[in-house]
Amino acid sequence: MIRPTRHQWVSFAGGAALALGLAGAAHAERIKNPVAEFAGIDKITGRIMTFDAYIGETVQFGALQVTPRVCYSSPETEEPKTDSFVEVDEITLDRKIRRIFTGWMFAESPGLNAVEHPIYDVWLKTCKQTSDVPIPKGDKAAEDAAKAAAAAKKNPPPAEKQAPKAGDEVTPSFDEDDNTPPPAGLED
């Protein structure tokens, strides 16, 4: 019979505790947004520009074409986390299109996966439900995403109960459906 060493037991116990801790942490579902907002800088002119792009829509910024494929944000009740899967193409001087970036951009860490080009830089600012830019005609994906966002706005998911914060007055409450009697001295 093979006996585990003390190190193996400690390692196993630590891994099990970590797994239980991660399993116990409940996270709300990410919000899928129909619009990604980007910022871009033209390094030659020094001009910084903000622009919106609907999911699946290609927007041109200088010689770059930016196409967000999905844009997620966290609910307002959680720590802000905004990310988008983006494809960026460059139009070369000989009019060829060359893919220069495919990947995730994170609004909270713009330097992590921003597009760094000799002339242009582009990074994700936020994900939004609406935009002042009209939805491109015939863009079924953008129209569907905007409709889904409007429906979600009309029927938001029920808010989770928040734990009381320091200084909040807390009074005991008893569920009427619960057959457990209240503690002695608290009866009506």
DOVO-87887 format. One record per atom (N, C-alpha, C, O): residue number from 1; x, y, z. Coordinates in nm, 2 decimals. Example, Ala and Ser with C-alpha at 12.3 -4.5 7.8 and 13.67 -1.06 7.14 Angstrom:
<pts>
PT  resi      c1      c2      c3
PT     1    1.32   -0.57    0.78
PT     1    1.23   -0.45    0.78
PT     1    1.32   -0.33    0.78
PT     1    1.42   -0.33    0.85
PT     2    1.28   -0.22    0.71
PT     2    1.37   -0.11    0.71
PT     2    1.29    0.00    0.79
PT     2    1.34    0.11    0.80
</pts>
This chain:
<pts>
PT  resi      c1      c2      c3
PT     1    0.08   -0.12    0.00
PT     1    0.00    0.00    0.00
PT     1    0.09    0.13    0.00
PT     1    0.19    0.13    0.07
PT     2    0.05    0.22   -0.08
PT     2    0.13    0.35   -0.09
PT     2    0.06    0.45    0.00
PT     2   -0.06    0.47   -0.01
PT     3    0.14    0.51    0.08
PT     3    0.09    0.61    0.17
PT     3    0.13    0.75    0.13
PT     3    0.25    0.77    0.09
PT     4    0.04    0.84    0.12
PT     4    0.07    0.98    0.08
PT     4    0.16    1.05    0.19
PT     4    0.15    1.02    0.30
PT     5    0.25    1.13    0.14
PT     5    0.34    1.20    0.23
PT     5    0.26    1.32    0.29
PT     5    0.15    1.36    0.24
PT     6    0.32    1.38    0.39
PT     6    0.26    1.50    0.45
PT     6    0.24    1.61    0.35
PT     6    0.13    1.68    0.35
PT     7    0.34    1.63    0.27
PT     7    0.33    1.74    0.16
PT     7    0.21    1.71    0.07
PT     7    0.14    1.80    0.03
PT     8    0.19    1.58    0.03
PT     8    0.08    1.55   -0.06
PT     8   -0.05    1.58    0.01
PT     8   -0.15    1.62   -0.06
PT     9   -0.07    1.55    0.14
PT     9   -0.19    1.57    0.21
PT     9   -0.22    1.72    0.22
PT     9   -0.33    1.76    0.20
PT    10   -0.12    1.80    0.25
PT    10   -0.14    1.94    0.26
PT    10   -0.17    2.00    0.12
PT    10   -0.26    2.08    0.11
PT    11   -0.11    1.95    0.02
PT    11   -0.14    2.00   -0.12
PT    11   -0.28    1.96   -0.15
PT    11   -0.35    2.04   -0.21
PT    12   -0.32    1.84   -0.12
PT    12   -0.46    1.80   -0.15
PT    12   -0.56    1.88   -0.07
PT    12   -0.66    1.92   -0.13
PT    13   -0.54    1.90    0.05
PT    13   -0.63    1.98    0.14
PT    13   -0.64    2.12    0.09
PT    13   -0.75    2.18    0.08
PT    14   -0.53    2.18    0.05
PT    14   -0.53    2.32    0.00
PT    14   -0.61    2.33   -0.13
PT    14   -0.68    2.42   -0.15
PT    15   -0.59    2.23   -0.22
PT    15   -0.66    2.23   -0.35
PT    15   -0.81    2.21   -0.33
PT    15   -0.89    2.28   -0.39
PT    16   -0.85    2.12   -0.23
PT    16   -0.99    2.10   -0.21
PT    16   -1.05    2.23   -0.15
PT    16   -1.16    2.26   -0.18
PT    17   -0.98    2.29   -0.06
PT    17   -1.03    2.42    0.00
PT    17   -1.05    2.52   -0.10
PT    17   -1.15    2.60   -0.11
PT    18   -0.95    2.54   -0.19
PT    18   -0.96    2.63   -0.30
PT    18   -1.08    2.60   -0.39
PT    18   -1.15    2.69   -0.43
PT    19   -1.10    2.48   -0.43
PT    19   -1.21    2.44   -0.51
PT    19   -1.34    2.47   -0.45
PT    19   -1.43    2.52   -0.51
PT    20   -1.35    2.44   -0.32
PT    20   -1.48    2.47   -0.25
PT    20   -1.50    2.62   -0.24
PT    20   -1.62    2.66   -0.25
PT    21   -1.40    2.69   -0.22
PT    21   -1.41    2.84   -0.21
PT    21   -1.45    2.90   -0.34
PT    21   -1.54    2.99   -0.35
PT    22   -1.40    2.85   -0.45
PT    22   -1.44    2.90   -0.58
PT    22   -1.58    2.86   -0.62
PT    22   -1.65    2.93   -0.68
PT    23   -1.61    2.74   -0.58
PT    23   -1.75    2.69   -0.62
PT    23   -1.85    2.76   -0.54
PT    23   -1.96    2.78   -0.58
PT    24   -1.82    2.81   -0.42
PT    24   -1.91    2.88   -0.34
PT    24   -1.93    3.03   -0.38
PT    24   -2.03    3.09   -0.34
PT    25   -1.84    3.08   -0.45
PT    25   -1.85    3.22   -0.49
PT    25   -1.95    3.23   -0.61
PT    25   -1.93    3.18   -0.72
PT    26   -2.06    3.30   -0.59
PT    26   -2.16    3.31   -0.69
PT    26   -2.14    3.44   -0.77
PT    26   -2.12    3.55   -0.71
PT    27   -2.14    3.43   -0.90
PT    27   -2.13    3.55   -0.98
PT    27   -2.25    3.57   -1.07
PT    27   -2.30    3.47   -1.12
PT    28   -2.29    3.69   -1.08
PT    28   -2.40    3.72   -1.17
PT    28   -2.36    3.70   -1.32
PT    28   -2.24    3.71   -1.35
PT    29   -2.45    3.67   -1.40
PT    29   -2.42    3.65   -1.54
PT    29   -2.37    3.78   -1.61
PT    29   -2.43    3.88   -1.58
PT    30   -2.28    3.77   -1.70
PT    30   -2.23    3.89   -1.77
PT    30   -2.34    3.94   -1.86
PT    30   -2.43    3.86   -1.91
PT    31   -2.34    4.07   -1.89
PT    31   -2.44    4.13   -1.97
PT    31   -2.38    4.14   -2.11
PT    31   -2.27    4.19   -2.13
PT    32   -2.46    4.09   -2.21
PT    32   -2.41    4.10   -2.35
PT    32   -2.47    4.23   -2.41
PT    32   -2.59    4.25   -2.41
PT    33   -2.38    4.31   -2.46
PT    33   -2.41    4.45   -2.51
PT    33   -2.41    4.45   -2.66
PT    33   -2.32    4.39   -2.72
PT    34   -2.49    4.53   -2.72
PT    34   -2.49    4.54   -2.87
PT    34   -2.39    4.64   -2.92
PT    34   -2.37    4.65   -3.05
PT    35   -2.33    4.73   -2.84
PT    35   -2.24    4.83   -2.88
PT    35   -2.11    4.83   -2.80
PT    35   -2.11    4.82   -2.68
PT    36   -2.00    4.84   -2.87
PT    36   -1.87    4.86   -2.81
PT    36   -1.82    5.00   -2.84
PT    36   -1.83    5.05   -2.95
PT    37   -1.77    5.07   -2.73
PT    37   -1.72    5.20   -2.75
PT    37   -1.57    5.19   -2.74
PT    37   -1.51    5.14   -2.65
PT    38   -1.50    5.25   -2.84
PT    38   -1.36    5.25   -2.85
PT    38   -1.30    5.39   -2.85
PT    38   -1.37    5.48   -2.87
PT    39   -1.17    5.40   -2.81
PT    39   -1.10    5.52   -2.83
PT    39   -0.98    5.49   -2.91
PT    39   -0.92    5.38   -2.91
PT    40   -0.94    5.59   -2.99
PT    40   -0.83    5.57   -3.08
PT    40   -0.75    5.70   -3.09
PT    40   -0.80    5.81   -3.07
PT    41   -0.62    5.69   -3.10
PT    41   -0.53    5.80   -3.12
PT    41   -0.45    5.79   -3.25
PT    41   -0.40    5.69   -3.28
PT    42   -0.45    5.91   -3.32
PT    42   -0.37    5.92   -3.43
PT    42   -0.24    5.98   -3.38
PT    42   -0.24    6.10   -3.34
PT    43   -0.13    5.91   -3.39
PT    43    0.00    5.95   -3.33
PT    43    0.06    6.07   -3.40
PT    43    0.15    6.14   -3.35
PT    44    0.02    6.08   -3.53
PT    44    0.08    6.19   -3.61
PT    44    0.02    6.32   -3.58
PT    44    0.09    6.42   -3.56
PT    45   -0.11    6.33   -3.57
PT    45   -0.18    6.45   -3.54
PT    45   -0.20    6.47   -3.39
PT    45   -0.23    6.58   -3.35
PT    46   -0.20    6.36   -3.31
PT    46   -0.22    6.37   -3.17
PT    46   -0.37    6.37   -3.14
PT    46   -0.41    6.40   -3.02
PT    47   -0.45    6.35   -3.24
PT    47   -0.60    6.36   -3.22
PT    47   -0.65    6.23   -3.16
PT    47   -0.62    6.12   -3.21
PT    48   -0.73    6.24   -3.05
PT    48   -0.79    6.12   -2.98
PT    48   -0.94    6.13   -3.02
PT    48   -1.00    6.23   -3.01
PT    49   -0.99    6.01   -3.06
PT    49   -1.13    6.01   -3.11
PT    49   -1.20    5.89   -3.04
PT    49   -1.14    5.78   -3.02
PT    50   -1.32    5.91   -3.00
PT    50   -1.40    5.80   -2.95
PT    50   -1.51    5.76   -3.05
PT    50   -1.57    5.85   -3.12
PT    51   -1.53    5.63   -3.07
PT    51   -1.62    5.59   -3.17
PT    51   -1.69    5.46   -3.12
PT    51   -1.64    5.38   -3.05
PT    52   -1.82    5.45   -3.16
PT    52   -1.90    5.33   -3.13
PT    52   -1.91    5.24   -3.25
PT    52   -1.90    5.28   -3.37
PT    53   -1.91    5.11   -3.22
PT    53   -1.93    5.01   -3.32
PT    53   -2.03    4.90   -3.27
PT    53   -2.01    4.85   -3.16
PT    54   -2.13    4.88   -3.36
PT    54   -2.22    4.77   -3.32
PT    54   -2.15    4.64   -3.34
PT    54   -2.06    4.62   -3.42
PT    55   -2.20    4.54   -3.26
PT    55   -2.14    4.40   -3.27
PT    55   -2.16    4.35   -3.41
PT    55   -2.27    4.36   -3.47
PT    56   -2.05    4.31   -3.47
PT    56   -2.05    4.26   -3.61
PT    56   -2.03    4.37   -3.71
PT    56   -2.01    4.33   -3.83
PT    57   -2.03    4.49   -3.67
PT    57   -2.01    4.60   -3.77
PT    57   -1.87    4.64   -3.77
PT    57   -1.80    4.64   -3.67
PT    58   -1.82    4.68   -3.89
PT    58   -1.68    4.72   -3.91
PT    58   -1.68    4.87   -3.92
PT    58   -1.75    4.93   -4.00
PT    59   -1.60    4.93   -3.84
PT    59   -1.58    5.08   -3.83
PT    59   -1.44    5.11   -3.87
PT    59   -1.34    5.05   -3.82
PT    60   -1.42    5.21   -3.96
PT    60   -1.29    5.25   -4.00
PT    60   -1.23    5.36   -3.92
PT    60   -1.30    5.46   -3.90
PT    61   -1.11    5.35   -3.86
PT    61   -1.04    5.45   -3.79
PT    61   -0.91    5.47   -3.86
PT    61   -0.82    5.38   -3.84
PT    62   -0.89    5.57   -3.94
PT    62   -0.77    5.59   -4.01
PT    62   -0.75    5.47   -4.11
PT    62   -0.84    5.45   -4.19
PT    63   -0.64    5.41   -4.11
PT    63   -0.62    5.29   -4.20
PT    63   -0.66    5.16   -4.13
PT    63   -0.63    5.05   -4.18
PT    64   -0.72    5.17   -4.01
PT    64   -0.76    5.05   -3.94
PT    64   -0.91    5.02   -3.95
PT    64   -0.99    5.12   -3.96
PT    65   -0.95    4.90   -3.96
PT    65   -1.09    4.86   -3.96
PT    65   -1.11    4.77   -3.83
PT    65   -1.05    4.67   -3.82
PT    66   -1.20    4.82   -3.75
PT    66   -1.22    4.76   -3.62
PT    66   -1.36    4.69   -3.62
PT    66   -1.46    4.76   -3.65
PT    67   -1.36    4.57   -3.58
PT    67   -1.49    4.49   -3.58
PT    67   -1.50    4.42   -3.45
PT    67   -1.43    4.32   -3.42
PT    68   -1.59    4.46   -3.36
PT    68   -1.62    4.39   -3.23
PT    68   -1.71    4.27   -3.26
PT    68   -1.81    4.28   -3.34
PT    69   -1.68    4.16   -3.21
PT    69   -1.76    4.04   -3.23
PT    69   -1.86    4.01   -3.11
PT    69   -1.96    3.95   -3.13
PT    70   -1.82    4.05   -2.99
PT    70   -1.90    4.04   -2.87
PT    70   -1.85    4.14   -2.77
PT    70   -1.73    4.17   -2.77
PT    71   -1.94    4.19   -2.68
PT    71   -1.90    4.29   -2.59
PT    71   -1.97    4.26   -2.46
PT    71   -2.10    4.27   -2.45
PT    72   -1.90    4.22   -2.35
PT    72   -1.96    4.19   -2.22
PT    72   -1.93    4.29   -2.12
PT    72   -1.82    4.35   -2.12
PT    73   -2.02    4.31   -2.03
PT    73   -1.99    4.39   -1.91
PT    73   -2.06    4.32   -1.79
PT    73   -2.14    4.23   -1.80
PT    74   -2.01    4.36   -1.67
PT    74   -2.07    4.30   -1.55
PT    74   -2.18    4.38   -1.50
PT    74   -2.19    4.50   -1.53
PT    75   -2.28    4.32   -1.42
PT    75   -2.39    4.40   -1.37
PT    75   -2.34    4.51   -1.28
PT    75   -2.23    4.51   -1.23
PT    76   -2.42    4.61   -1.26
PT    76   -2.38    4.73   -1.18
PT    76   -2.36    4.69   -1.04
PT    76   -2.28    4.77   -0.97
PT    77   -2.41    4.58   -0.99
PT    77   -2.39    4.54   -0.85
PT    77   -2.26    4.48   -0.83
PT    77   -2.22    4.45   -0.71
PT    78   -2.18    4.45   -0.93
PT    78   -2.05    4.38   -0.92
PT    78   -1.94    4.48   -0.96
PT    78   -1.96    4.58   -1.02
PT    79   -1.82    4.43   -0.93
PT    79   -1.70    4.51   -0.97
PT    79   -1.70    4.52   -1.13
PT    79   -1.73    4.42   -1.20
PT    80   -1.67    4.64   -1.18
PT    80   -1.67    4.66   -1.32
PT    80   -1.57    4.57   -1.40
PT    80   -1.45    4.57   -1.36
PT    81   -1.62    4.50   -1.49
PT    81   -1.54    4.41   -1.58
PT    81   -1.60    4.42   -1.72
PT    81   -1.71    4.37   -1.74
PT    82   -1.53    4.48   -1.81
PT    82   -1.58    4.50   -1.95
PT    82   -1.48    4.44   -2.04
PT    82   -1.36    4.48   -2.04
PT    83   -1.52    4.35   -2.13
PT    83   -1.43    4.30   -2.23
PT    83   -1.50    4.28   -2.36
PT    83   -1.63    4.26   -2.37
PT    84   -1.43    4.28   -2.47
PT    84   -1.48    4.26   -2.60
PT    84   -1.38    4.18   -2.68
PT    84   -1.26    4.20   -2.67
PT    85   -1.44    4.09   -2.77
PT    85   -1.35    4.02   -2.86
PT    85   -1.36    4.10   -2.99
PT    85   -1.46    4.12   -3.05
PT    86   -1.24    4.14   -3.04
PT    86   -1.23    4.23   -3.15
PT    86   -1.13    4.18   -3.25
PT    86   -1.03    4.11   -3.22
PT    87   -1.16    4.21   -3.38
PT    87   -1.07    4.19   -3.49
PT    87   -1.04    4.33   -3.55
PT    87   -1.12    4.41   -3.57
PT    88   -0.91    4.35   -3.58
PT    88   -0.86    4.47   -3.63
PT    88   -0.78    4.44   -3.76
PT    88   -0.69    4.36   -3.75
PT    89   -0.82    4.50   -3.87
PT    89   -0.75    4.49   -3.99
PT    89   -0.68    4.62   -4.03
PT    89   -0.74    4.73   -4.00
PT    90   -0.57    4.61   -4.10
PT    90   -0.51    4.73   -4.16
PT    90   -0.52    4.73   -4.31
PT    90   -0.50    4.63   -4.37
PT    91   -0.55    4.85   -4.36
PT    91   -0.56    4.86   -4.51
PT    91   -0.42    4.91   -4.55
PT    91   -0.38    5.03   -4.51
PT    92   -0.35    4.83   -4.62
PT    92   -0.21    4.87   -4.66
PT    92   -0.21    4.97   -4.77
PT    92   -0.31    5.00   -4.83
PT    93   -0.09    5.02   -4.80
PT    93   -0.08    5.12   -4.91
PT    93   -0.11    5.06   -5.05
PT    93   -0.16    5.14   -5.13
PT    94   -0.09    4.93   -5.06
PT    94   -0.13    4.87   -5.19
PT    94   -0.27    4.81   -5.18
PT    94   -0.31    4.73   -5.26
PT    95   -0.35    4.87   -5.09
PT    95   -0.50    4.84   -5.08
PT    95   -0.53    4.69   -5.05
PT    95   -0.64    4.64   -5.08
PT    96   -0.44    4.63   -4.98
PT    96   -0.47    4.50   -4.93
PT    96   -0.51    4.50   -4.78
PT    96   -0.47    4.60   -4.71
PT    97   -0.59    4.41   -4.74
PT    97   -0.63    4.41   -4.60
PT    97   -0.55    4.30   -4.53
PT    97   -0.54    4.19   -4.57
PT    98   -0.49    4.35   -4.41
PT    98   -0.40    4.26   -4.34
PT    98   -0.45    4.26   -4.19
PT    98   -0.46    4.36   -4.13
PT    99   -0.48    4.14   -4.14
PT    99   -0.52    4.13   -4.00
PT    99   -0.41    4.15   -3.91
PT    99   -0.30    4.09   -3.92
PT   100   -0.42    4.25   -3.82
PT   100   -0.31    4.29   -3.73
PT   100   -0.35    4.25   -3.58
PT   100   -0.26    4.25   -3.49
PT   101   -0.47    4.23   -3.55
PT   101   -0.51    4.19   -3.41
PT   101   -0.64    4.11   -3.41
PT   101   -0.74    4.14   -3.49
PT   102   -0.64    4.00   -3.34
PT   102   -0.76    3.93   -3.31
PT   102   -0.75    3.88   -3.16
PT   102   -0.65    3.81   -3.12
PT   103   -0.84    3.93   -3.08
PT   103   -0.83    3.89   -2.94
PT   103   -0.92    3.97   -2.85
PT   103   -1.01    4.05   -2.90
PT   104   -0.91    3.95   -2.72
PT   104   -0.99    4.02   -2.62
PT   104   -0.92    4.15   -2.58
PT   104   -0.80    4.16   -2.56
PT   105   -1.01    4.25   -2.57
PT   105   -0.96    4.38   -2.51
PT   105   -1.04    4.40   -2.38
PT   105   -1.16    4.36   -2.37
PT   106   -0.97    4.46   -2.28
PT   106   -1.03    4.48   -2.15
PT   106   -1.03    4.63   -2.12
PT   106   -0.93    4.69   -2.11
PT   107   -1.15    4.68   -2.09
PT   107   -1.16    4.83   -2.07
PT   107   -1.09    4.87   -1.94
PT   107   -1.03    4.98   -1.93
PT   108   -1.09    4.78   -1.84
PT   108   -1.02    4.82   -1.71
PT   108   -0.87    4.81   -1.72
PT   108   -0.80    4.86   -1.63
PT   109   -0.82    4.74   -1.82
PT   109   -0.67    4.74   -1.85
PT   109   -0.64    4.77   -1.99
PT   109   -0.61    4.68   -2.07
PT   110   -0.66    4.90   -2.03
PT   110   -0.65    4.93   -2.17
PT   110   -0.51    4.90   -2.23
PT   110   -0.50    4.87   -2.35
PT   111   -0.41    4.90   -2.16
PT   111   -0.27    4.87   -2.21
PT   111   -0.25    4.72   -2.23
PT   111   -0.15    4.68   -2.29
PT   112   -0.33    4.64   -2.17
PT   112   -0.31    4.49   -2.17
PT   112   -0.32    4.44   -2.32
PT   112   -0.23    4.37   -2.36
PT   113   -0.43    4.47   -2.39
PT   113   -0.44    4.41   -2.52
PT   113   -0.49    4.52   -2.62
PT   113   -0.58    4.50   -2.70
PT   114   -0.44    4.64   -2.61
PT   114   -0.47    4.75   -2.70
PT   114   -0.40    4.72   -2.83
PT   114   -0.30    4.65   -2.84
PT   115   -0.46    4.78   -2.94
PT   115   -0.39    4.76   -3.07
PT   115   -0.29    4.87   -3.08
PT   115   -0.32    4.99   -3.07
PT   116   -0.16    4.83   -3.09
PT   116   -0.05    4.93   -3.11
PT   116    0.00    4.92   -3.25
PT   116    0.07    4.82   -3.29
PT   117   -0.02    5.03   -3.32
PT   117    0.02    5.04   -3.46
PT   117    0.12    5.15   -3.47
PT   117    0.12    5.24   -3.39
PT   118    0.20    5.15   -3.58
PT   118    0.30    5.27   -3.59
PT   118    0.23    5.40   -3.59
PT   118    0.29    5.50   -3.55
PT   119    0.11    5.41   -3.64
PT   119    0.04    5.54   -3.65
PT   119   -0.08    5.55   -3.56
PT   119   -0.11    5.66   -3.51
PT   120   -0.15    5.44   -3.54
PT   120   -0.28    5.44   -3.46
PT   120   -0.27    5.35   -3.34
PT   120   -0.22    5.24   -3.35
PT   121   -0.33    5.39   -3.23
PT   121   -0.36    5.30   -3.12
PT   121   -0.51    5.29   -3.10
PT   121   -0.58    5.40   -3.12
PT   122   -0.56    5.18   -3.07
PT   122   -0.71    5.16   -3.04
PT   122   -0.73    5.08   -2.92
PT   122   -0.66    4.98   -2.90
PT   123   -0.82    5.12   -2.83
PT   123   -0.85    5.04   -2.71
PT   123   -1.00    5.05   -2.68
PT   123   -1.07    5.14   -2.72
PT   124   -1.04    4.95   -2.60
PT   124   -1.19    4.94   -2.56
PT   124   -1.21    5.04   -2.44
PT   124   -1.13    5.04   -2.35
PT   125   -1.32    5.12   -2.45
PT   125   -1.35    5.21   -2.34
PT   125   -1.46    5.14   -2.26
PT   125   -1.45    5.14   -2.13
PT   126   -1.57    5.10   -2.32
PT   126   -1.68    5.04   -2.25
PT   126   -1.77    4.96   -2.35
PT   126   -1.75    4.97   -2.47
PT   127   -1.87    4.89   -2.29
PT   127   -1.97    4.83   -2.37
PT   127   -2.10    4.90   -2.33
PT   127   -2.12    4.93   -2.22
PT   128   -2.19    4.92   -2.43
PT   128   -2.31    4.99   -2.41
PT   128   -2.44    4.92   -2.47
PT   128   -2.42    4.84   -2.55
PT   129   -2.55    4.96   -2.41
PT   129   -2.68    4.90   -2.46
PT   129   -2.73    4.98   -2.58
PT   129   -2.80    4.93   -2.66
PT   130   -2.70    5.11   -2.58
PT   130   -2.75    5.20   -2.69
PT   130   -2.63    5.29   -2.74
PT   130   -2.53    5.30   -2.68
PT   131   -2.66    5.35   -2.86
PT   131   -2.56    5.44   -2.92
PT   131   -2.64    5.55   -2.99
PT   131   -2.75    5.53   -3.04
PT   132   -2.57    5.67   -3.00
PT   132   -2.63    5.78   -3.08
PT   132   -2.61    5.75   -3.23
PT   132   -2.68    5.81   -3.31
PT   133   -2.52    5.65   -3.26
PT   133   -2.50    5.62   -3.40
PT   133   -2.62    5.52   -3.44
PT   133   -2.65    5.43   -3.38
PT   134   -2.68    5.56   -3.56
PT   134   -2.79    5.47   -3.60
PT   134   -2.74    5.33   -3.64
PT   134   -2.63    5.31   -3.68
PT   135   -2.83    5.23   -3.62
PT   135   -2.80    5.09   -3.65
PT   135   -2.78    5.08   -3.81
PT   135   -2.87    5.13   -3.88
PT   136   -2.68    5.02   -3.86
PT   136   -2.66    5.01   -4.00
PT   136   -2.78    4.94   -4.06
PT   136   -2.82    4.83   -4.01
PT   137   -2.83    4.99   -4.18
PT   137   -2.94    4.92   -4.24
PT   137   -2.90    4.78   -4.29
PT   137   -2.79    4.77   -4.35
PT   138   -2.99    4.69   -4.27
PT   138   -2.96    4.55   -4.32
PT   138   -2.87    4.47   -4.22
PT   138   -2.84    4.36   -4.25
PT   139   -2.82    4.54   -4.11
PT   139   -2.74    4.46   -4.02
PT   139   -2.82    4.39   -3.92
PT   139   -2.86    4.44   -3.81
PT   140   -2.86    4.27   -3.96
PT   140   -2.95    4.19   -3.88
PT   140   -2.90    4.16   -3.74
PT   140   -2.97    4.16   -3.64
PT   141   -2.77    4.13   -3.73
PT   141   -2.71    4.10   -3.60
PT   141   -2.72    4.22   -3.50
PT   141   -2.75    4.20   -3.39
PT   142   -2.69    4.34   -3.56
PT   142   -2.70    4.46   -3.47
PT   142   -2.84    4.49   -3.43
PT   142   -2.87    4.53   -3.32
PT   143   -2.93    4.47   -3.53
PT   143   -3.08    4.49   -3.50
PT   143   -3.12    4.40   -3.39
PT   143   -3.19    4.44   -3.29
PT   144   -3.09    4.27   -3.40
PT   144   -3.13    4.17   -3.30
PT   144   -3.07    4.20   -3.17
PT   144   -3.14    4.19   -3.06
PT   145   -2.94    4.24   -3.16
PT   145   -2.88    4.27   -3.04
PT   145   -2.94    4.39   -2.97
PT   145   -2.96    4.40   -2.85
PT   146   -2.98    4.49   -3.05
PT   146   -3.04    4.61   -3.00
PT   146   -3.18    4.58   -2.94
PT   146   -3.22    4.63   -2.84
PT   147   -3.26    4.49   -3.01
PT   147   -3.39    4.45   -2.96
PT   147   -3.37    4.37   -2.83
PT   147   -3.45    4.39   -2.74
PT   148   -3.28    4.28   -2.83
PT   148   -3.25    4.20   -2.70
PT   148   -3.22    4.29   -2.59
PT   148   -3.26    4.27   -2.47
PT   149   -3.13    4.39   -2.62
PT   149   -3.09    4.49   -2.51
PT   149   -3.22    4.57   -2.46
PT   149   -3.23    4.59   -2.34
PT   150   -3.30    4.61   -2.55
PT   150   -3.42    4.68   -2.51
PT   150   -3.52    4.60   -2.43
PT   150   -3.58    4.64   -2.34
PT   151   -3.53    4.47   -2.47
PT   151   -3.61    4.38   -2.39
PT   151   -3.56    4.35   -2.26
PT   151   -3.63    4.35   -2.16
PT   152   -3.43    4.34   -2.25
PT   152   -3.36    4.32   -2.11
PT   152   -3.38    4.44   -2.03
PT   152   -3.39    4.43   -1.90
PT   153   -3.38    4.56   -2.09
PT   153   -3.39    4.68   -2.01
PT   153   -3.54    4.69   -1.96
PT   153   -3.56    4.74   -1.85
PT   154   -3.63    4.65   -2.04
PT   154   -3.77    4.65   -1.99
PT   154   -3.80    4.55   -1.88
PT   154   -3.87    4.58   -1.79
PT   155   -3.74    4.44   -1.89
PT   155   -3.76    4.33   -1.79
PT   155   -3.62    4.29   -1.73
PT   155   -3.57    4.18   -1.76
PT   156   -3.57    4.37   -1.64
PT   156   -3.44    4.34   -1.58
PT   156   -3.46    4.22   -1.49
PT   156   -3.56    4.20   -1.43
PT   157   -3.35    4.14   -1.47
PT   157   -3.36    4.03   -1.38
PT   157   -3.38    4.08   -1.24
PT   157   -3.33    4.19   -1.21
PT   158   -3.44    4.00   -1.16
PT   158   -3.46    4.04   -1.02
PT   158   -3.33    4.07   -0.95
PT   158   -3.24    3.99   -0.96
PT   159   -3.33    4.17   -0.87
PT   159   -3.21    4.21   -0.79
PT   159   -3.19    4.11   -0.68
PT   159   -3.28    4.07   -0.61
PT   160   -3.06    4.07   -0.66
PT   160   -3.03    3.98   -0.55
PT   160   -3.03    4.06   -0.42
PT   160   -3.00    4.18   -0.42
PT   161   -3.07    4.00   -0.31
PT   161   -3.07    4.06   -0.18
PT   161   -2.92    4.09   -0.15
PT   161   -2.84    4.01   -0.16
PT   162   -2.90    4.21   -0.10
PT   162   -2.77    4.25   -0.06
PT   162   -2.76    4.23    0.09
PT   162   -2.85    4.26    0.17
PT   163   -2.64    4.20    0.14
PT   163   -2.61    4.18    0.28
PT   163   -2.61    4.32    0.34
PT   163   -2.57    4.42    0.27
PT   164   -2.65    4.33    0.47
PT   164   -2.64    4.46    0.53
PT   164   -2.50    4.51    0.54
PT   164   -2.41    4.44    0.56
PT   165   -2.49    4.65    0.53
PT   165   -2.35    4.71    0.54
PT   165   -2.34    4.76    0.69
PT   165   -2.43    4.77    0.76
PT   166   -2.21    4.79    0.72
PT   166   -2.18    4.84    0.86
PT   166   -2.26    4.96    0.88
PT   166   -2.27    5.05    0.79
PT   167   -2.33    4.97    0.99
PT   167   -2.41    5.09    1.03
PT   167   -2.56    5.07    0.99
PT   167   -2.64    5.15    1.04
PT   168   -2.59    4.98    0.91
PT   168   -2.73    4.95    0.87
PT   168   -2.81    4.90    1.00
PT   168   -2.75    4.82    1.07
PT   169   -2.93    4.94    1.02
PT   169   -3.01    4.89    1.12
PT   169   -3.07    4.76    1.08
PT   169   -3.13    4.75    0.97
PT   170   -3.05    4.65    1.15
PT   170   -3.10    4.52    1.12
PT   170   -3.20    4.48    1.22
PT   170   -3.17    4.48    1.34
PT   171   -3.32    4.44    1.17
PT   171   -3.42    4.39    1.26
PT   171   -3.45    4.24    1.23
PT   171   -3.44    4.20    1.11
PT   172   -3.48    4.16    1.33
PT   172   -3.50    4.02    1.29
PT   172   -3.63    4.01    1.21
PT   172   -3.73    4.08    1.24
PT   173   -3.63    3.92    1.12
PT   173   -3.75    3.89    1.04
PT   173   -3.77    3.74    1.03
PT   173   -3.67    3.67    1.03
PT   174   -3.89    3.70    1.02
PT   174   -3.92    3.56    1.02
PT   174   -4.02    3.53    0.90
PT   174   -4.11    3.61    0.88
PT   175   -3.98    3.43    0.83
PT   175   -4.06    3.39    0.71
PT   175   -4.19    3.33    0.76
PT   175   -4.19    3.23    0.84
PT   176   -4.31    3.38    0.71
PT   176   -4.44    3.33    0.75
PT   176   -4.46    3.18    0.71
PT   176   -4.53    3.11    0.77
PT   177   -4.39    3.15    0.60
PT   177   -4.40    3.01    0.55
PT   177   -4.32    2.91    0.63
PT   177   -4.33    2.79    0.62
PT   178   -4.23    2.97    0.70
PT   178   -4.14    2.88    0.78
PT   178   -4.21    2.85    0.91
PT   178   -4.27    2.93    0.98
PT   179   -4.22    2.72    0.94
PT   179   -4.29    2.67    1.06
PT   179   -4.21    2.68    1.19
PT   179   -4.25    2.64    1.30
PT   180   -4.08    2.73    1.18
PT   180   -4.00    2.74    1.29
PT   180   -4.05    2.86    1.38
PT   180   -4.06    2.97    1.33
PT   181   -4.08    2.84    1.51
PT   181   -4.13    2.95    1.59
PT   181   -4.01    3.05    1.62
PT   181   -3.90    3.01    1.62
PT   182   -4.05    3.18    1.63
PT   182   -3.95    3.28    1.66
PT   182   -3.89    3.25    1.80
PT   182   -3.95    3.18    1.88
PT   183   -3.77    3.30    1.83
PT   183   -3.71    3.28    1.96
PT   183   -3.80    3.34    2.07
PT   183   -3.88    3.43    2.04
PT   184   -3.79    3.29    2.18
PT   184   -3.87    3.33    2.30
PT   184   -3.85    3.48    2.32
PT   184   -3.74    3.53    2.31
PT   185   -3.96    3.55    2.35
PT   185   -3.95    3.70    2.38
PT   185   -3.97    3.78    2.26
PT   185   -3.98    3.91    2.28
PT   186   -3.97    3.73    2.14
PT   186   -3.98    3.81    2.01
PT   186   -4.12    3.79    1.95
PT   186   -4.15    3.84    1.84
PT   187   -4.21    3.72    2.02
PT   187   -4.34    3.69    1.96
PT   187   -4.43    3.81    1.97
PT   187   -4.41    3.90    2.06
PT   188   -4.52    3.83    1.88
PT   188   -4.61    3.94    1.88
PT   188   -4.71    3.94    2.00
PT   188   -4.79    4.03    2.01
</pts>
